[in-house]
């Protein structure tokens, strides 16, 4: 039986009976080429279908999806990969106890099993491996770790996987490898593609992860020097939409409207790469004359001692120093410079994806960013704009509109009521991957493991501890904790501006499509 679940106001979740049907459905959907469908994210028993509501409605898309039959057969792959693992991960003893085997038997069976990549997701280079040994059915951690080392070999549900780089995650860690899962200098960059056979071997050699070479930008006639980066200083544009098939999420600016406004003010195309400054506190020095604009989170800002206004273009002379104070309203400030930053794109975007490690590294003191120069801007400077948006503040309540689903039926009626009746506190552990919220725990009616499935920006994922995580721009493509609802697209920029200690209240909006249409 297939059914459609609401994932957001711009995505539906097509659920199948098993992994085999899901894998056969993906090529059928690709061949159908449905107008308005912008992205497909396959998972264990589901395919997340992103769509443009300006082209197709959720209701009509739902009908079309249920009319498509899966392909008759799966195409196989002759590729195989051997991965050496140093077993002894933090959760090895716990997993052995959960599976009622010794650590030695667990290791031997992990190596003896025939593993194959079912699909890609979570982050670039992360393959979901399934095997022929029924032993491997492991519950996730009740609360995900905020930092899992790159190369960690892990188990969750019926799957094994390898974290391509340091990232958060809730899988159980049993070892590490120094085999690179993702390498932009390799074609294709991902070592593990769907269908690839994988064999694990044991090694006693100490794992040493080699960090990728980080080159500092070279100064040009027009450039920008980072004197002080503040809490976090990143290059951002509107991201990499449409690349889920490579395990790459869209990422991009946390506040898309702020990026567009800042670029519009200086005459740039709206997607021109700019700087995103988390929390303020940055000091930047210009080399060469230009025009710049600040938007997004509100803070005091001075240019060589003279105060500058947000949301208005200002002229810059050679040697001027821009000082940005701490954000008093909102969390992320955007600095756009006329002509843009002269940075080479990675996968057609200059955006820094902090989860995937794509794009420029976070900027540090002493980095010099080359600029294209003012003459590169194609449009005239705009000197007026709409009234400024009210942004979230620490201690104040921000209301975010949400749509329930796709897994709201995993929670008690009291949990659904508590989701919207209480105020949630934004914790300091929040970042561009997700806003971690604290409040009364949301209780489940189901405590079994959810197979990993696609997640949208704005998804409210609830780990077993009942404390929600609101996914932001750099969230993983897939996840295995149930998603109770998602923030609507028009409120995502507001969510991207939530500072620590801000309070959040959710308000449910009706979904356009039926939540559980089945066939």
N, C-alpha and C positions, 0 to 999 in steps of 0.2 A: 504494500500500500504506500502510495506517495501522498504527501500533504505539503501545504504551503504555510509557513509561519511568517509573521511580520518581524522583520529585523530592525527596520528604521523607517523613516518617511521616504527613504531613497534606496531601500534594499529589502528583498524577500529571501527567505531561507527555504530552499526546496529540499525536503527530507525524503530519503529513500529507505528501503527495508534493510539494506546491508551495504558493506563496502563494495562488493562486486557491482551492484546496481549503480552505485554512485560513480564508480570509475567508468562504467559504460555509458552513463548519462552525459558526462562531460563532453565527449566528442559529438554527441547528438545535438547538444545545445550550441556548440561552436558552429556546427554545420547549419543550424537553423538561422543563425545570424539575425536575431530578433531586433527590430528597430528599437532604439532607446536603451538597450542593454549595454552598459559601459564596461562591466568587469564581471568575471566569474571566479570565485574562490572555492575550489574543491576541498572536501575534507572526508572524514570517515564515512558518514552516512548522509552528508548534506552537501549542497552547493549554494554558496551565498551569491545571490544575483543582484548586483548593483544596477540601478537604472536611473535615467533622466526623466523626472516627472513632467518635464515640458514636452517630452516626445511620446511617452506611454504612461498610462495610469497604472497604479498598482493592481486594480481590479482586472483590467484587460490583460496585463502581463501574467497575472495569476492563472487566468484561463488558458493562455497560450502555453505556459510552462507545463501545465497538467496534460496538455494534448500531445506533447512530444514523447516518443517512446525511446528508450535507451538503445544503443547499438547492440547488435547481436553478440559480437565477440570483442574481447580486449586485445589490443595490439601488444605483443610482448617486446622484450628488449634483451639483447645479447650482452649488454655491458655488465661488468662485474668489478668490484672494488674490494681490496683488502685493507682493513684499518687496524693498526696496532694500538692496543689499549693498555695503560698501566692501571690495573684494577686496584681498588682501595678507596673509592669515593666515600664521602661523608655519610651516605645513606646505605652503604653496602650491607652492614649488619642489620639495619632496620628492615630492608627489603627481604633479606634471607629469612628473617623471623616472620615477616608477613606471609611469605610463600612456604613456610614450614620446611625449609631446606637449609643445609649448611652454606656458609659463604663459598666454600670450595665448589660445591655442586652448582651453586648459582652461576659462578664464573664459567665453569666447564660447559654448562648448558647454554649460556649466552654465546659462547664460541661455537658450539656444535650446531646451533640452530641455523636454518637457512633463512636469512633475512632478505627482504626486498622492499624497495622504496615504493610506498603506495601513492603518496602525493607529497608536494612541498608546501611549506607554509611557515607561520610564526615569524621567521626572519629569513633574509637571503641566505641560501645554502643549507637551511634546516630541512632535512628529509624525515618524514614519518615512516619508520621501518616496521614492517610486520613480519612475523615468522610462523613456522609450522609447529612450534612447541607450545602446547596449551598452558604451560607453567606461567608464562609471562602475561599476567593480568594484575597490574600493580596500582594501588590508589595513589593519587597525587597527594602532596603535602597539604595540610589543612590551611596553611597560609604560605603564599609564594615567597621565595627569597627575593630580595631586591638586587642581589648581585650573584650571578653564577659565572664562574671562570670560563673563558673561552676554551673550547676543546673538551668540555665536560660531556661524558657519555652517561645517558640517563634513561630511565624507564618511567612510563606512565600509561595506565590502561594496558592495552595489548601492544603498545609500541615502544620501540627504542629510538633514541635520537641523539644527535651531537650538536651542542650549542656552538655556532660558528664564531661567536665573539662574546665578550662579557655582557650579560643581560639579566634582567629579572626572569623568574620562572618558578613553576611549582612542581617540576619533575623530580624524581628520586635519583640522586647522583651515585653512580657505581664505579666510575673511573674517569680517566682523561686520556686524550690523544693529542699528538702534535700535527696530525694530518690536517691540512687547510681545507675547510669545507667550502669556502668562498674566496675566489681570487679573481679580481678584475683583469689581471694579465693572462688569465686562462680562458679558452674558448671551448665550451661555455664556462662562465665564472663558477657555476655551481658544480661541485664534484658529484653530488648525488641528484640524479634526475629520476622522475617516475619510471618504474620498471627495472631500475638498476639492482643487481644482486650484490649483497654486502656480506663479507665474511670478517668476523672479528677475531683477532689473535691477541695473545697476551705478550707483554714485554715488561721487563724490569727496568728499562732505561728511564731515567728521570725525564719527565716531560718539561721541555723548555719552549714556551710559546714565543715565536719571533714576531715582534710588533712590526707592522708595516712601516716602511720608511715615511717619515713626515717631513715634507719640504716646506720651508717657509716661503711665502710669496716674495717675489723679487720686486724691489721698488722700481717705479717708472716715473716719468715726468710728473704725472698726476698720481698720487697715492695717498693712503691713509695709514698712519702708524698707530698701533694699539699701545697706549701708555699704561692703561689699566683696564682689564676686560670686564670688571664687575663680577657678579655671581656666575654668569654664563654669557658668552658672546658667540653667536653663530651666524653663518651665512644662510639665508633662507629665500626661497621663491615659492611658487605655488606647488612645488613637489613633482612627484613621478606617478601620476594617475595612469591606470591601464597596464601596469606591469606585474600584476599578481601572479601571472603564469610563471614568472621567474622568481617568485617568492619575495618580491619587492613591493612594499607598501607605498602609498602615495606620499606620506609624510608631508613636508612643506610647512609654511608659516602657521604657527599656532593661532594667530589672529589674522585671517585672510583679508578682512576688510581694512585693518590697519596697514597691511602691506600695500593694498591697492591705493589707499588714500595717500600714503607717503609718496608712492611713485607718481600718482596723478599730480601731486603738488609740484613736483620738479620736472614734469614733462616726459616721464618714462612710460614705456609700456607697463601695464599693470603687473606682469609676471617678472619684471626685472629683479635680479638678485639684489638683496639689501641685507642689512644687519639687524638681527634680533637680539635685544639686550634684556636678559632676565633680571628683574629686580632693580635695574638701574645701577648706579655706582661706577659707570665707565668713564674713562678719559681717553680721547682720541685726538690725534694731531694730523692736520691736513698738509699735504705738499702739493701746491698748485691751486689756482682758483677754481671754484665750482659753485654749485647751488645744492643745498641739502634741505631735508625736511624730516621732522620727527612726528610720529603718530603712535597710537596705541596707548599703553599705560602712561599715566600723567606723572611728571616729575619736574623739579626745577632743572633748567639747563642754561648754561652760559657759554658764549663763544668769545674767547679771549676777554673775559670779564663782563661782557654785555649780555643781558638776558635775552633768550630767544623764545618765541612762542611755538607751542605745538600746533600741528596741522596747518602750518604756514611755511612757505619756502623762505629760506634766508641765504644771503650771499656769503661765501667763504673766500678768504684771501690766503695766499701762501703762508704757512706757519701758524695759522689760527688753531687754537686748541678748544675742543668741545668738551665741556664737563657736564655730565649728567648725574643728578642726585638720585637718591633712593626713590623708588616708585611709591607714590602716595595713594594712587588709585590704579588698580589693575596690576599686572605682573610682568608683561612683556612690552618693551618699547621697540619700535621699528625706526631705523635710520635709513632713509633712501637718499642717494646721491645722483645728481643729474648725469646721465650716461651710464650709470651702473658700475658694478665691480668687474674687473677684468680677470675673471676666474673661469677655468675650463670646466665645463659641465661633466658630470658623471651620470651615465644613463639618461642623458638629455635634461638634466637638472643640476643646478648649483646648490640645491638644498642639502643641508647637513641632517642626515637621519641618525639620531643618537642611538637608536636600538640596533640598526643594521650596520652602522659604521660606514655609511656611504656619504660621499660628498666631503667638503672640507672639514678638517678637525676643528674642534672648538678653538677659537682664537685666544692667544696668550699675549702677555706683555712682551713687546719687542717685535711682534709680527707686523709686517708691512703688506698692505693689500693694494695691488695696482688698480687704478681706476681707468675707465675708458676715456674720461674727459667730457666736459660739458657739451662739446659739439656733437656727441653721439646721440643725444636725446632727440627723439623724433617729434615731440609735441611741445606746444607752448606751455609755459608755467601757468598753473591755475592758482589764482589768488583768493578764491572764495570756496567755501565748502558747506556742507550741511551742518546743523548743530551737532556739537560733540556728544557722543554716546556716554551714558553713565556706566562706569566700569565697576567691577567688584572691589571692595575694600576689606581689609582685615577687620574682623569683628562685626561686619555688617552682613545682612542676608541678601543673597542673590537668588532669584527664582529662575530655574531652568525648566523649559517645557520638554516633556519626554513622551515617547510612545512605548507602551508595554510590549514585551516579547523579545526574543522568541521563546524564552524559557521561564516566563512568569508563572507557568503552571507547576514549576518545581518548588514554589514557595507557598507558605501558609497564607490564609486570608489576612491574618494579623500582620504578616510581613509586608504584604502588598499595601496594607493601610499605613504601616510604619514608614514605608519608603517615602511617602508623600506627606505624612502628618508631622514628622519630626524634622528638626534642623540638623544637617550634617556638617561636621567640622572638617575643613581642609587641613590635613596634617603636613608637617614639614618634609615628609618623605615623598612628596609629590614632585613630578617632573614632566617632561614633554611626552613621556610614555603614558603616564596616567596620573590622575588626581586621586590620591588615597584618602578616603573619607572615614571618619570615626563617628559612631553613634550607637544606638541600640541595635544589636545584631539582628540580621534578617534570618528568620528560621525557615528551614526547608521542610517540605513534605516528602522529598526524595533525597536520600543520602548516598545513592549509588553513583558510580563514576559516569560522567558525561563524556561521550566521545568528542575529541577535538573538532571544532567547527569554526567557520569564518566569523570574524568580528569586525564591526564597523567603527569608524571614528565616532566617539560619543557613546559607545556601548557602556553599560553599567554592569560590570562583571562582579559576581559575588563568590569569593572563595569560601571554603568550608567554615571559616571563622565568622562569617556573616558580615564582614566589613567591606563595603563596596569599593571598587576601583573604577573610576570614570576614565575611559580610554581617550587620550589626546592624539595629536598628529603622528607621533612615532610609535603607536601601539603595534603589537604583533598582528599579523594577518589572521592567525587562528589561535584559539585558546580552548581549554578544557574545563573551565569553571562556568556554571550557568549564567547567562546574561538575562537579567530581569527586565531590562528596558534600555532605551537609548535616547540621548538628547537629540532633538530635531536639528536639521542642518542649519537653520537660521539662528540657532542659539549656540552653535559650536564655537564661534569666535569669543563669545562671552565666557564659555567654559575654559578656553585657552588663556583667559586673563585672571583666573582665580588665584589669589595669593595665599600663602599659609595663614591659617587662623580665620580665613573667610568662612562664612556659614552659607550653606546651600539648602534650598528647599525645592523639591521637584513637584511639578504639576503635570498630570497626565493629559495628553491630547488624544483625541480619537484617531484610530488608524483608518486609512482609506479602504484597505482590503480586509476581508475576513481573516481572522487570525488562524483558523484551523480548517481551511478548505481542503478536502481530501478526495482521493480517487482510489 
